[in-house]
């Protein structure tokens, strides 16, 4: 049975709010367009291939590195494709946008006096691009990337390093992400409340999360003032 689409977060048990970036705060439409269409097209063009052949070459690399630090690394993809991946992202940077509930949610968290941490697998190059486009960086007490900690969020080593570098009580933390594997890792570490988002892409399909408390977007859990 699917978990309710409108979970009740017990805000009285939250001291730290940890938020994913892509698909949680920012519209995943940018990333989906980039990885599914823009990068393969530029790769085909650069290597004088058809797009079908380009996808045949790229798909095994995508699947073979999913969930690893390499998957999120712009340097890895630049080396792998022979392209300047950061420059390619700039070509479609106009698609970078916050999801509609992002600012109201962050404002409500601030009114409650809670610290907001951005906790992302995105490479610092991607984080910088997106913070420049959205102006969100000033809203976070910490911006933590998996590259800085040396492990992807799917790994328990990431969460252990996070607690070492930024001490917090896992039992009194809330973590929100659109990736079920990342939500599972956070829960396994002992994060007190986890939430999976089912509508990370404003133009994409709804994701099914059968094992975790689920909301469509952050709009479903905006806290009242303390």
C-alpha positions as CSV (number, residue, x, y, z in Angstrom):
1,X,0.0,0.0,0.0
2,X,1.3,3.4,-0.9
3,X,2.2,5.8,1.9
4,X,-0.1,8.8,2.2
5,X,0.5,11.7,-0.2
6,X,0.2,14.3,2.6
7,X,2.4,13.2,5.5
8,X,2.3,15.0,8.8
9,X,5.8,16.2,9.8
10,X,6.2,16.6,13.5
11,X,7.9,19.9,13.5
12,X,8.2,19.9,17.3
13,X,10.8,17.1,16.7
14,X,12.9,19.0,14.1
15,X,16.0,20.9,15.0
16,X,17.7,20.7,11.6
17,X,16.2,20.8,8.1
18,X,18.2,19.2,5.4
19,X,17.1,19.6,1.8
20,X,18.2,18.1,-1.5
21,X,18.7,20.6,-4.3
22,X,17.6,19.1,-7.7
23,X,14.1,17.8,-7.7
24,X,13.4,19.1,-4.2
25,X,14.2,22.9,-4.3
26,X,14.9,23.2,-8.0
27,X,12.9,21.9,-10.9
28,X,14.4,18.7,-12.1
29,X,13.4,19.7,-15.7
30,X,16.8,21.3,-16.2
31,X,18.7,18.1,-15.4
32,X,16.4,15.9,-17.3
33,X,16.7,18.0,-20.4
34,X,20.5,18.2,-20.0
35,X,21.2,14.5,-19.5
36,X,18.5,13.0,-21.7
37,X,18.7,15.4,-24.7
38,X,21.3,18.2,-24.6
39,X,24.4,16.2,-23.6
40,X,23.7,13.3,-26.0
41,X,23.1,15.7,-28.9
42,X,26.3,17.6,-28.3
43,X,28.3,14.4,-27.8
44,X,26.9,13.1,-31.2
45,X,27.8,16.4,-32.9
46,X,31.3,16.5,-31.4
47,X,32.2,12.9,-32.3
48,X,30.4,12.9,-35.7
49,X,27.9,10.3,-34.6
50,X,24.2,9.8,-35.0
51,X,22.3,10.5,-31.8
52,X,21.2,6.9,-31.7
53,X,24.8,5.7,-31.7
54,X,25.8,8.4,-29.2
55,X,23.1,7.1,-26.8
56,X,24.3,3.6,-27.3
57,X,27.7,4.7,-26.1
58,X,26.5,6.8,-23.3
59,X,23.8,4.7,-21.8
60,X,26.1,2.0,-20.3
61,X,28.3,4.7,-18.8
62,X,25.2,6.3,-17.3
63,X,23.9,3.1,-15.8
64,X,27.3,1.9,-14.7
65,X,28.0,5.0,-12.6
66,X,24.5,5.8,-11.2
67,X,24.6,6.4,-7.5
68,X,28.3,6.9,-7.4
69,X,30.3,10.1,-6.9
70,X,31.4,9.9,-10.5
71,X,27.8,10.2,-11.7
72,X,27.5,13.6,-10.1
73,X,31.0,14.8,-11.1
74,X,31.3,17.4,-14.0
75,X,35.1,16.6,-14.3
76,X,34.3,12.9,-14.8
77,X,31.8,13.6,-17.5
78,X,34.0,16.1,-19.2
79,X,36.8,13.5,-19.3
80,X,34.4,10.8,-20.4
81,X,32.8,12.7,-23.2
82,X,35.6,15.0,-24.4
83,X,33.3,17.9,-23.8
84,X,33.2,20.9,-21.4
85,X,30.2,19.8,-19.4
86,X,30.1,23.0,-17.3
87,X,29.9,25.0,-20.6
88,X,27.2,22.7,-21.9
89,X,25.2,23.3,-18.8
90,X,25.5,27.1,-19.3
91,X,23.9,26.6,-22.8
92,X,20.6,25.5,-21.2
93,X,21.0,27.4,-17.9
94,X,17.8,29.4,-18.7
95,X,15.9,26.2,-17.6
96,X,17.3,26.4,-14.1
97,X,14.3,27.4,-11.8
98,X,13.0,26.9,-8.3
99,X,10.0,24.8,-7.8
100,X,6.9,26.9,-6.8
101,X,6.9,26.0,-3.1
102,X,10.7,26.5,-2.5
103,X,10.7,30.1,-1.3
104,X,7.5,29.8,0.8
105,X,8.9,26.7,2.4
106,X,12.3,28.3,3.2
107,X,10.6,31.4,4.5
108,X,8.5,29.3,6.8
109,X,11.5,27.4,8.1
110,X,13.3,30.6,8.8
111,X,10.2,32.0,10.7
112,X,10.3,28.9,12.9
113,X,14.0,29.7,13.7
114,X,15.3,26.4,12.2
115,X,18.6,26.1,10.4
116,X,18.2,25.0,6.7
117,X,21.0,23.0,5.1
118,X,21.4,22.3,1.4
119,X,22.7,18.7,1.2
120,X,23.4,17.8,-2.4
121,X,25.1,15.3,-4.6
122,X,25.6,17.9,-7.2
123,X,29.2,18.9,-8.1
124,X,30.3,22.3,-6.8
125,X,30.4,23.5,-10.4
126,X,26.7,22.7,-10.8
127,X,25.8,24.2,-7.4
128,X,27.5,27.4,-8.2
129,X,25.7,27.7,-11.6
130,X,22.3,27.1,-9.9
131,X,22.9,29.3,-7.0
132,X,23.9,32.1,-9.4
133,X,20.7,31.6,-11.4
134,X,18.4,31.4,-8.3
135,X,20.0,33.4,-5.6
136,X,19.2,30.8,-3.0
137,X,22.7,30.5,-1.4
138,X,22.0,33.1,1.2
139,X,19.1,31.2,2.5
140,X,21.2,28.3,3.9
141,X,23.2,27.9,7.0
142,X,25.3,25.3,5.3
143,X,25.7,24.2,1.7
144,X,27.2,20.7,1.7
145,X,28.2,18.8,-1.4
146,X,29.0,15.1,-1.6
147,X,32.2,15.9,-3.3
148,X,33.4,17.9,-0.4
149,X,32.8,14.9,1.9
150,X,34.2,12.4,-0.5
151,X,31.1,10.1,-0.7
152,X,27.7,10.2,-2.4
153,X,24.6,10.6,-0.3
154,X,23.6,7.0,-1.2
155,X,26.6,5.9,1.0
156,X,26.5,5.6,4.8
157,X,30.0,7.1,4.8
158,X,28.5,10.4,3.5
159,X,26.2,10.7,6.5
160,X,28.9,9.8,9.0
161,X,31.2,12.5,7.5
162,X,28.4,15.0,7.5
163,X,27.8,14.5,11.2
164,X,31.6,14.7,11.8
165,X,31.9,18.0,9.9
166,X,28.6,19.6,10.9
167,X,27.5,18.1,14.3
168,X,23.8,17.5,14.5
169,X,21.3,15.1,16.2
170,X,20.1,12.7,13.5
171,X,17.0,11.8,15.6
172,X,15.9,15.5,15.4
173,X,16.7,16.1,11.8
174,X,14.3,16.3,8.8
175,X,15.7,15.3,5.4
176,X,13.8,15.7,2.1
177,X,14.9,14.3,-1.3
178,X,13.3,13.0,-4.5
179,X,15.6,10.0,-4.7
180,X,14.3,6.8,-3.0
181,X,17.9,5.4,-2.6
182,X,19.1,8.6,-0.9
183,X,16.0,8.7,1.4
184,X,16.7,5.1,2.3
185,X,20.4,5.9,3.1
186,X,19.3,8.8,5.3
187,X,16.8,6.7,7.1
188,X,19.3,3.9,7.6
189,X,21.7,6.4,9.2
190,X,19.0,7.3,11.7
191,X,17.6,10.6,10.4
192,X,14.5,11.0,12.5
193,X,12.1,12.1,9.8
194,X,12.6,11.6,6.0
195,X,10.3,12.5,3.2
196,X,10.4,11.6,-0.5
197,X,9.0,14.0,-3.1
198,X,7.0,12.6,-6.0
199,X,6.9,15.6,-8.4
200,X,10.5,16.7,-8.8
201,X,10.1,17.7,-12.5
202,X,7.3,20.2,-13.2
203,X,7.0,18.7,-16.7
204,X,7.6,15.1,-15.9
205,X,5.7,12.2,-14.6
206,X,4.9,11.5,-10.9
207,X,7.3,9.2,-9.1
208,X,6.1,6.4,-6.9
209,X,7.6,6.0,-3.5
210,X,6.1,3.0,-1.8
211,X,8.4,2.7,1.2
212,X,8.7,6.2,2.5
213,X,6.4,9.1,3.6
214,X,5.7,11.0,0.4
215,X,4.6,14.4,-0.6
216,X,4.1,15.9,-4.1
217,X,6.2,18.9,-3.3
218,X,7.4,21.0,-0.3
219,X,4.1,22.8,-0.5
220,X,2.5,19.8,1.4
221,X,4.7,20.3,4.5
222,X,5.2,24.0,4.9
223,X,5.4,24.5,8.7
224,X,3.4,27.0,10.7
225,X,5.3,29.6,12.7
226,X,6.6,28.3,16.0
